């Protein structure tokens, strides 16, 4: 099987690795691998805190993917020798007033109904877990099975794994999908070179709509959602696990790395393909993070970056064979691309090589956007 993958972010790279491991001839097409959302993301593996009522299928997909991470990472690190920065320290979501606490208690009931273990903690218990928390914290919700990974380590490891198994990276832009006889049969690059394929995977993030040759309506609209992310550094232990909270209606999170980096994020801005880093975005992140952890302002500044999340019409991923034979979609992962990397890699490799999606991924097939069909993803 000859597979061409457009896009070398975490979704395309994971699918490339899994397809190559099954003996497929894989070509990745991307002028700048991992330069999109995958290179900016904080890497939280926290399906519990990302979703709400009505999003049960996406929660189940996220939990399934998080649960696959230990074996996924172990296999990847053994093959490549790369350290991916995978951590399983849990997530602490904190509340600042009685209303916040009631919301967290309701969230806990919802999650327990789906079999997701969480624990409501009081102020002292929260500060015992994380001594640097603000004394004004009223309580929190602890998700012990959540964790994080460093996407800037994960994506090079995925590329190394795919290449070690024979995949080829072409650092060019994909101009269009070649369609003949009503089916996708390859990819034409921006320099005119043609790459024949038995299957094509479109995984180009918010730029997926820029690829020519695909008939209208085959690919759901994927919009860019800007996120600015701040990185700080500390020479001494500061946080033991991911911490997040809601400050003035905005969610903010802090993700610690073993090397002393603290990732603070993220803004959420519907501004098209704007990747400017702004003073306002930086100020909002620092302001809200300081409410959670006052000592954050004493840390060293390292970097602030902006990336574009790929949002589908219902903000859930679009996975599987499209209405165009030979074309498989892996788009629209929005805030969950890193979290969903293991399950997306398995689902997309199955779609590419077997023509079918695993059951857990079926609610997210492209045909949910077909005219007259109710949307199922969330």
C-alpha positions, 0 to 999 in steps of 0.5 A: 500500500502506497500512502501519501500524508499531507501534513507532518503535525502530530496527527500526520506523524502518528499515522505515518508511524503506524502505517509504516509499522504495518509495512506501508510505503509512506511519504509525508509532505510538509515544508516545515514539520511540527511547525503548526499547533503541534509545536506550540501546544502545552501537551496536557493529557486531560480529557476530564477538564476539557469537555462538558455535557453533550460531549460524551463521545469526545470524552470517551475518545479522549479517555481512550487516547490518554489510556493508550499513552503509556504503551504508545510512549514506551513503544516510541521511546524504545524504537527511537531512544527519544525522551518524550517528556511523558508525565502521569502526575494528575491534574488539579483544577481549582476554584476561587469561590463557592460558585466555582466549587459548586460547578466542580462538584457538578462536573464531578457527578457528570464525570463519575456517571461516565466512569471517570475518577475525580476527587473534590478537594478542600483548600488545605488539600489543594495547597498540600498537593501544590504549596505554591497555589494562591491562599485564596483558592477555595478548593479543587477537583483532582483528576489523578489519571491525567498528565502531560507530554512535551509536544516538542519532544513527541513530534521529533520522536514520531518523525524519527520512528516513521523514518526508521521504519522507511517513511520518507519526508518531502519538505515541499508544500502540497498544492493539490490532491490528484483526482482521476476516475472519481478517486484520489490517486496522488498528490501534486507538490508546489514544484509540479512533482506528482506523488502517486498514492493508493490512499491520501491522508489530509492532515494539514490542520487549519490549512487543509482547506487550501489544498486544491483538487478536492471536490467541494463539500468533501472536506468540512470547513476547518477554521484557525483558532489562535492560541498564545502560549507563554513559557517560563523557567525555574531552577527549583521545583515549582509545580508538581503537576498540571494546574488549571482554573477559571479566572474572570471567566477565562481558563488558564493552565500551567504545565510543568516540565521535568527540566524546569519549564512551565508552560502557561496557556492559552488565549483563544482568539477567532482571528483567522490566520493571525499568528502575531504575538501580542502584548495583550495576550502576554498580559492576560496570561501572566495576569490570570496565572498570577491569580492561581500561583502568585509566585509565577511572576518571579520566574524567568521569561523564556518564550511566548508563541502563537499557534493556530488550532484547527477547529471543525464545525463542531470542534470535534475531530474529523477522522476516516474515509471521505466521500472522495474514494482514496482520500482519508481525513485527519483534521479538526482536532481543535484543542485536543490534537496532542491528547488524541495522538495515539487514538488518531494514529491507530484510527487513521492507519486502520482507515488508510490500510483497512478502509474501516474506523475502530468503533471508538472513532466512528462518531467522528467520521466525515459523513456526520456532516453529510446533508440531512444527517444529524451531527454526532461528534459532540 
